[in-house]
Amino acid sequence: MIAHNLWIVVFLLALYLIITEESIAIAFYYAMRIVKFNYEKQKWWLLHNPRNPIVKYLMWRRSYKLAKEIRKQMEENQ
């Protein structure tokens, strides 16, 4: 219970400083932008990393479909 109250006091103090000091508010804004950017970067890397087996499969499937379409077009042209 004491830890719970301690966290409430810390967040209320931070909120008070953000509301009253413009420079702290700006720093908080930029810190949140950095956190969001790093989250998006990690998410993108996880979803597009070629070493990921799921991404490998999706790339293989897309390439296979494209190869089938090209083969079909070549057969139609001959």
N, C-alpha and C positions, 0 to 999 in steps of 0.2 A: 504494500500500500504506500509506503514511503517513496519507493522508486516511481510509482505512478504520479504521485504529487510532485515529485522533483521534475519529471518530464513536463508536466503541465506548467510549472513555474518557468522552466527554460523556454518553452514555446511561447508563453505569454510575454516574457522578456524580449524575445526575438521579435515578436509581433509589434510590441511597443516601440522598439528601436527602428523597425522598418517603417512604421507609420510616422514617427517623429523626425527621423533623420533621412533626408533625401539621398545622401551619398550611400547610406546603408541599403536603402531601397533599390538604388541603381545596381549596387554590387550584388544584391540578392537576385535581381532580375537577370543579370549576366551569368551568375552562377547557375540559375535554373536553365538558362539557354544552353550552357555548356553541358549540363547533365542530360538535357533532351537530345542534344546533338550526339553525344557519346552513345546514348541508348539507340538512336536511329542508326548510327554507324555499326554498332554491334549487331543489331537486328538485320541490317542489310548484308553484313558479312556472313552471318549464319544462313541466310536464305539464298545467297548467291555464291558461296564458297564451293569451288569445284571438288574439293576433297570430301565434301559431305555426300554420303551415299544416296540420299534422297535427291539431292540436286543433280548428282551424276545420272540417276535414272531419268529424271525429267529432261535433262539435256539429250540423253540417248534417245528417248521417245520422240522428242521434237525433231531430232536429226533423222530418225527412221521415217517419220511421216513425210518430211521434206524429200527424202530420197525416193520414197514411193511415188510422190507427186511428180518428181522430175523424171523418173523411169516411165511413168504413165504418159507424160507429155512427149518423151522421146519415142515411145512406141506409136503414138498417134501421128507423129510427124514422118515416120518411116513408111 
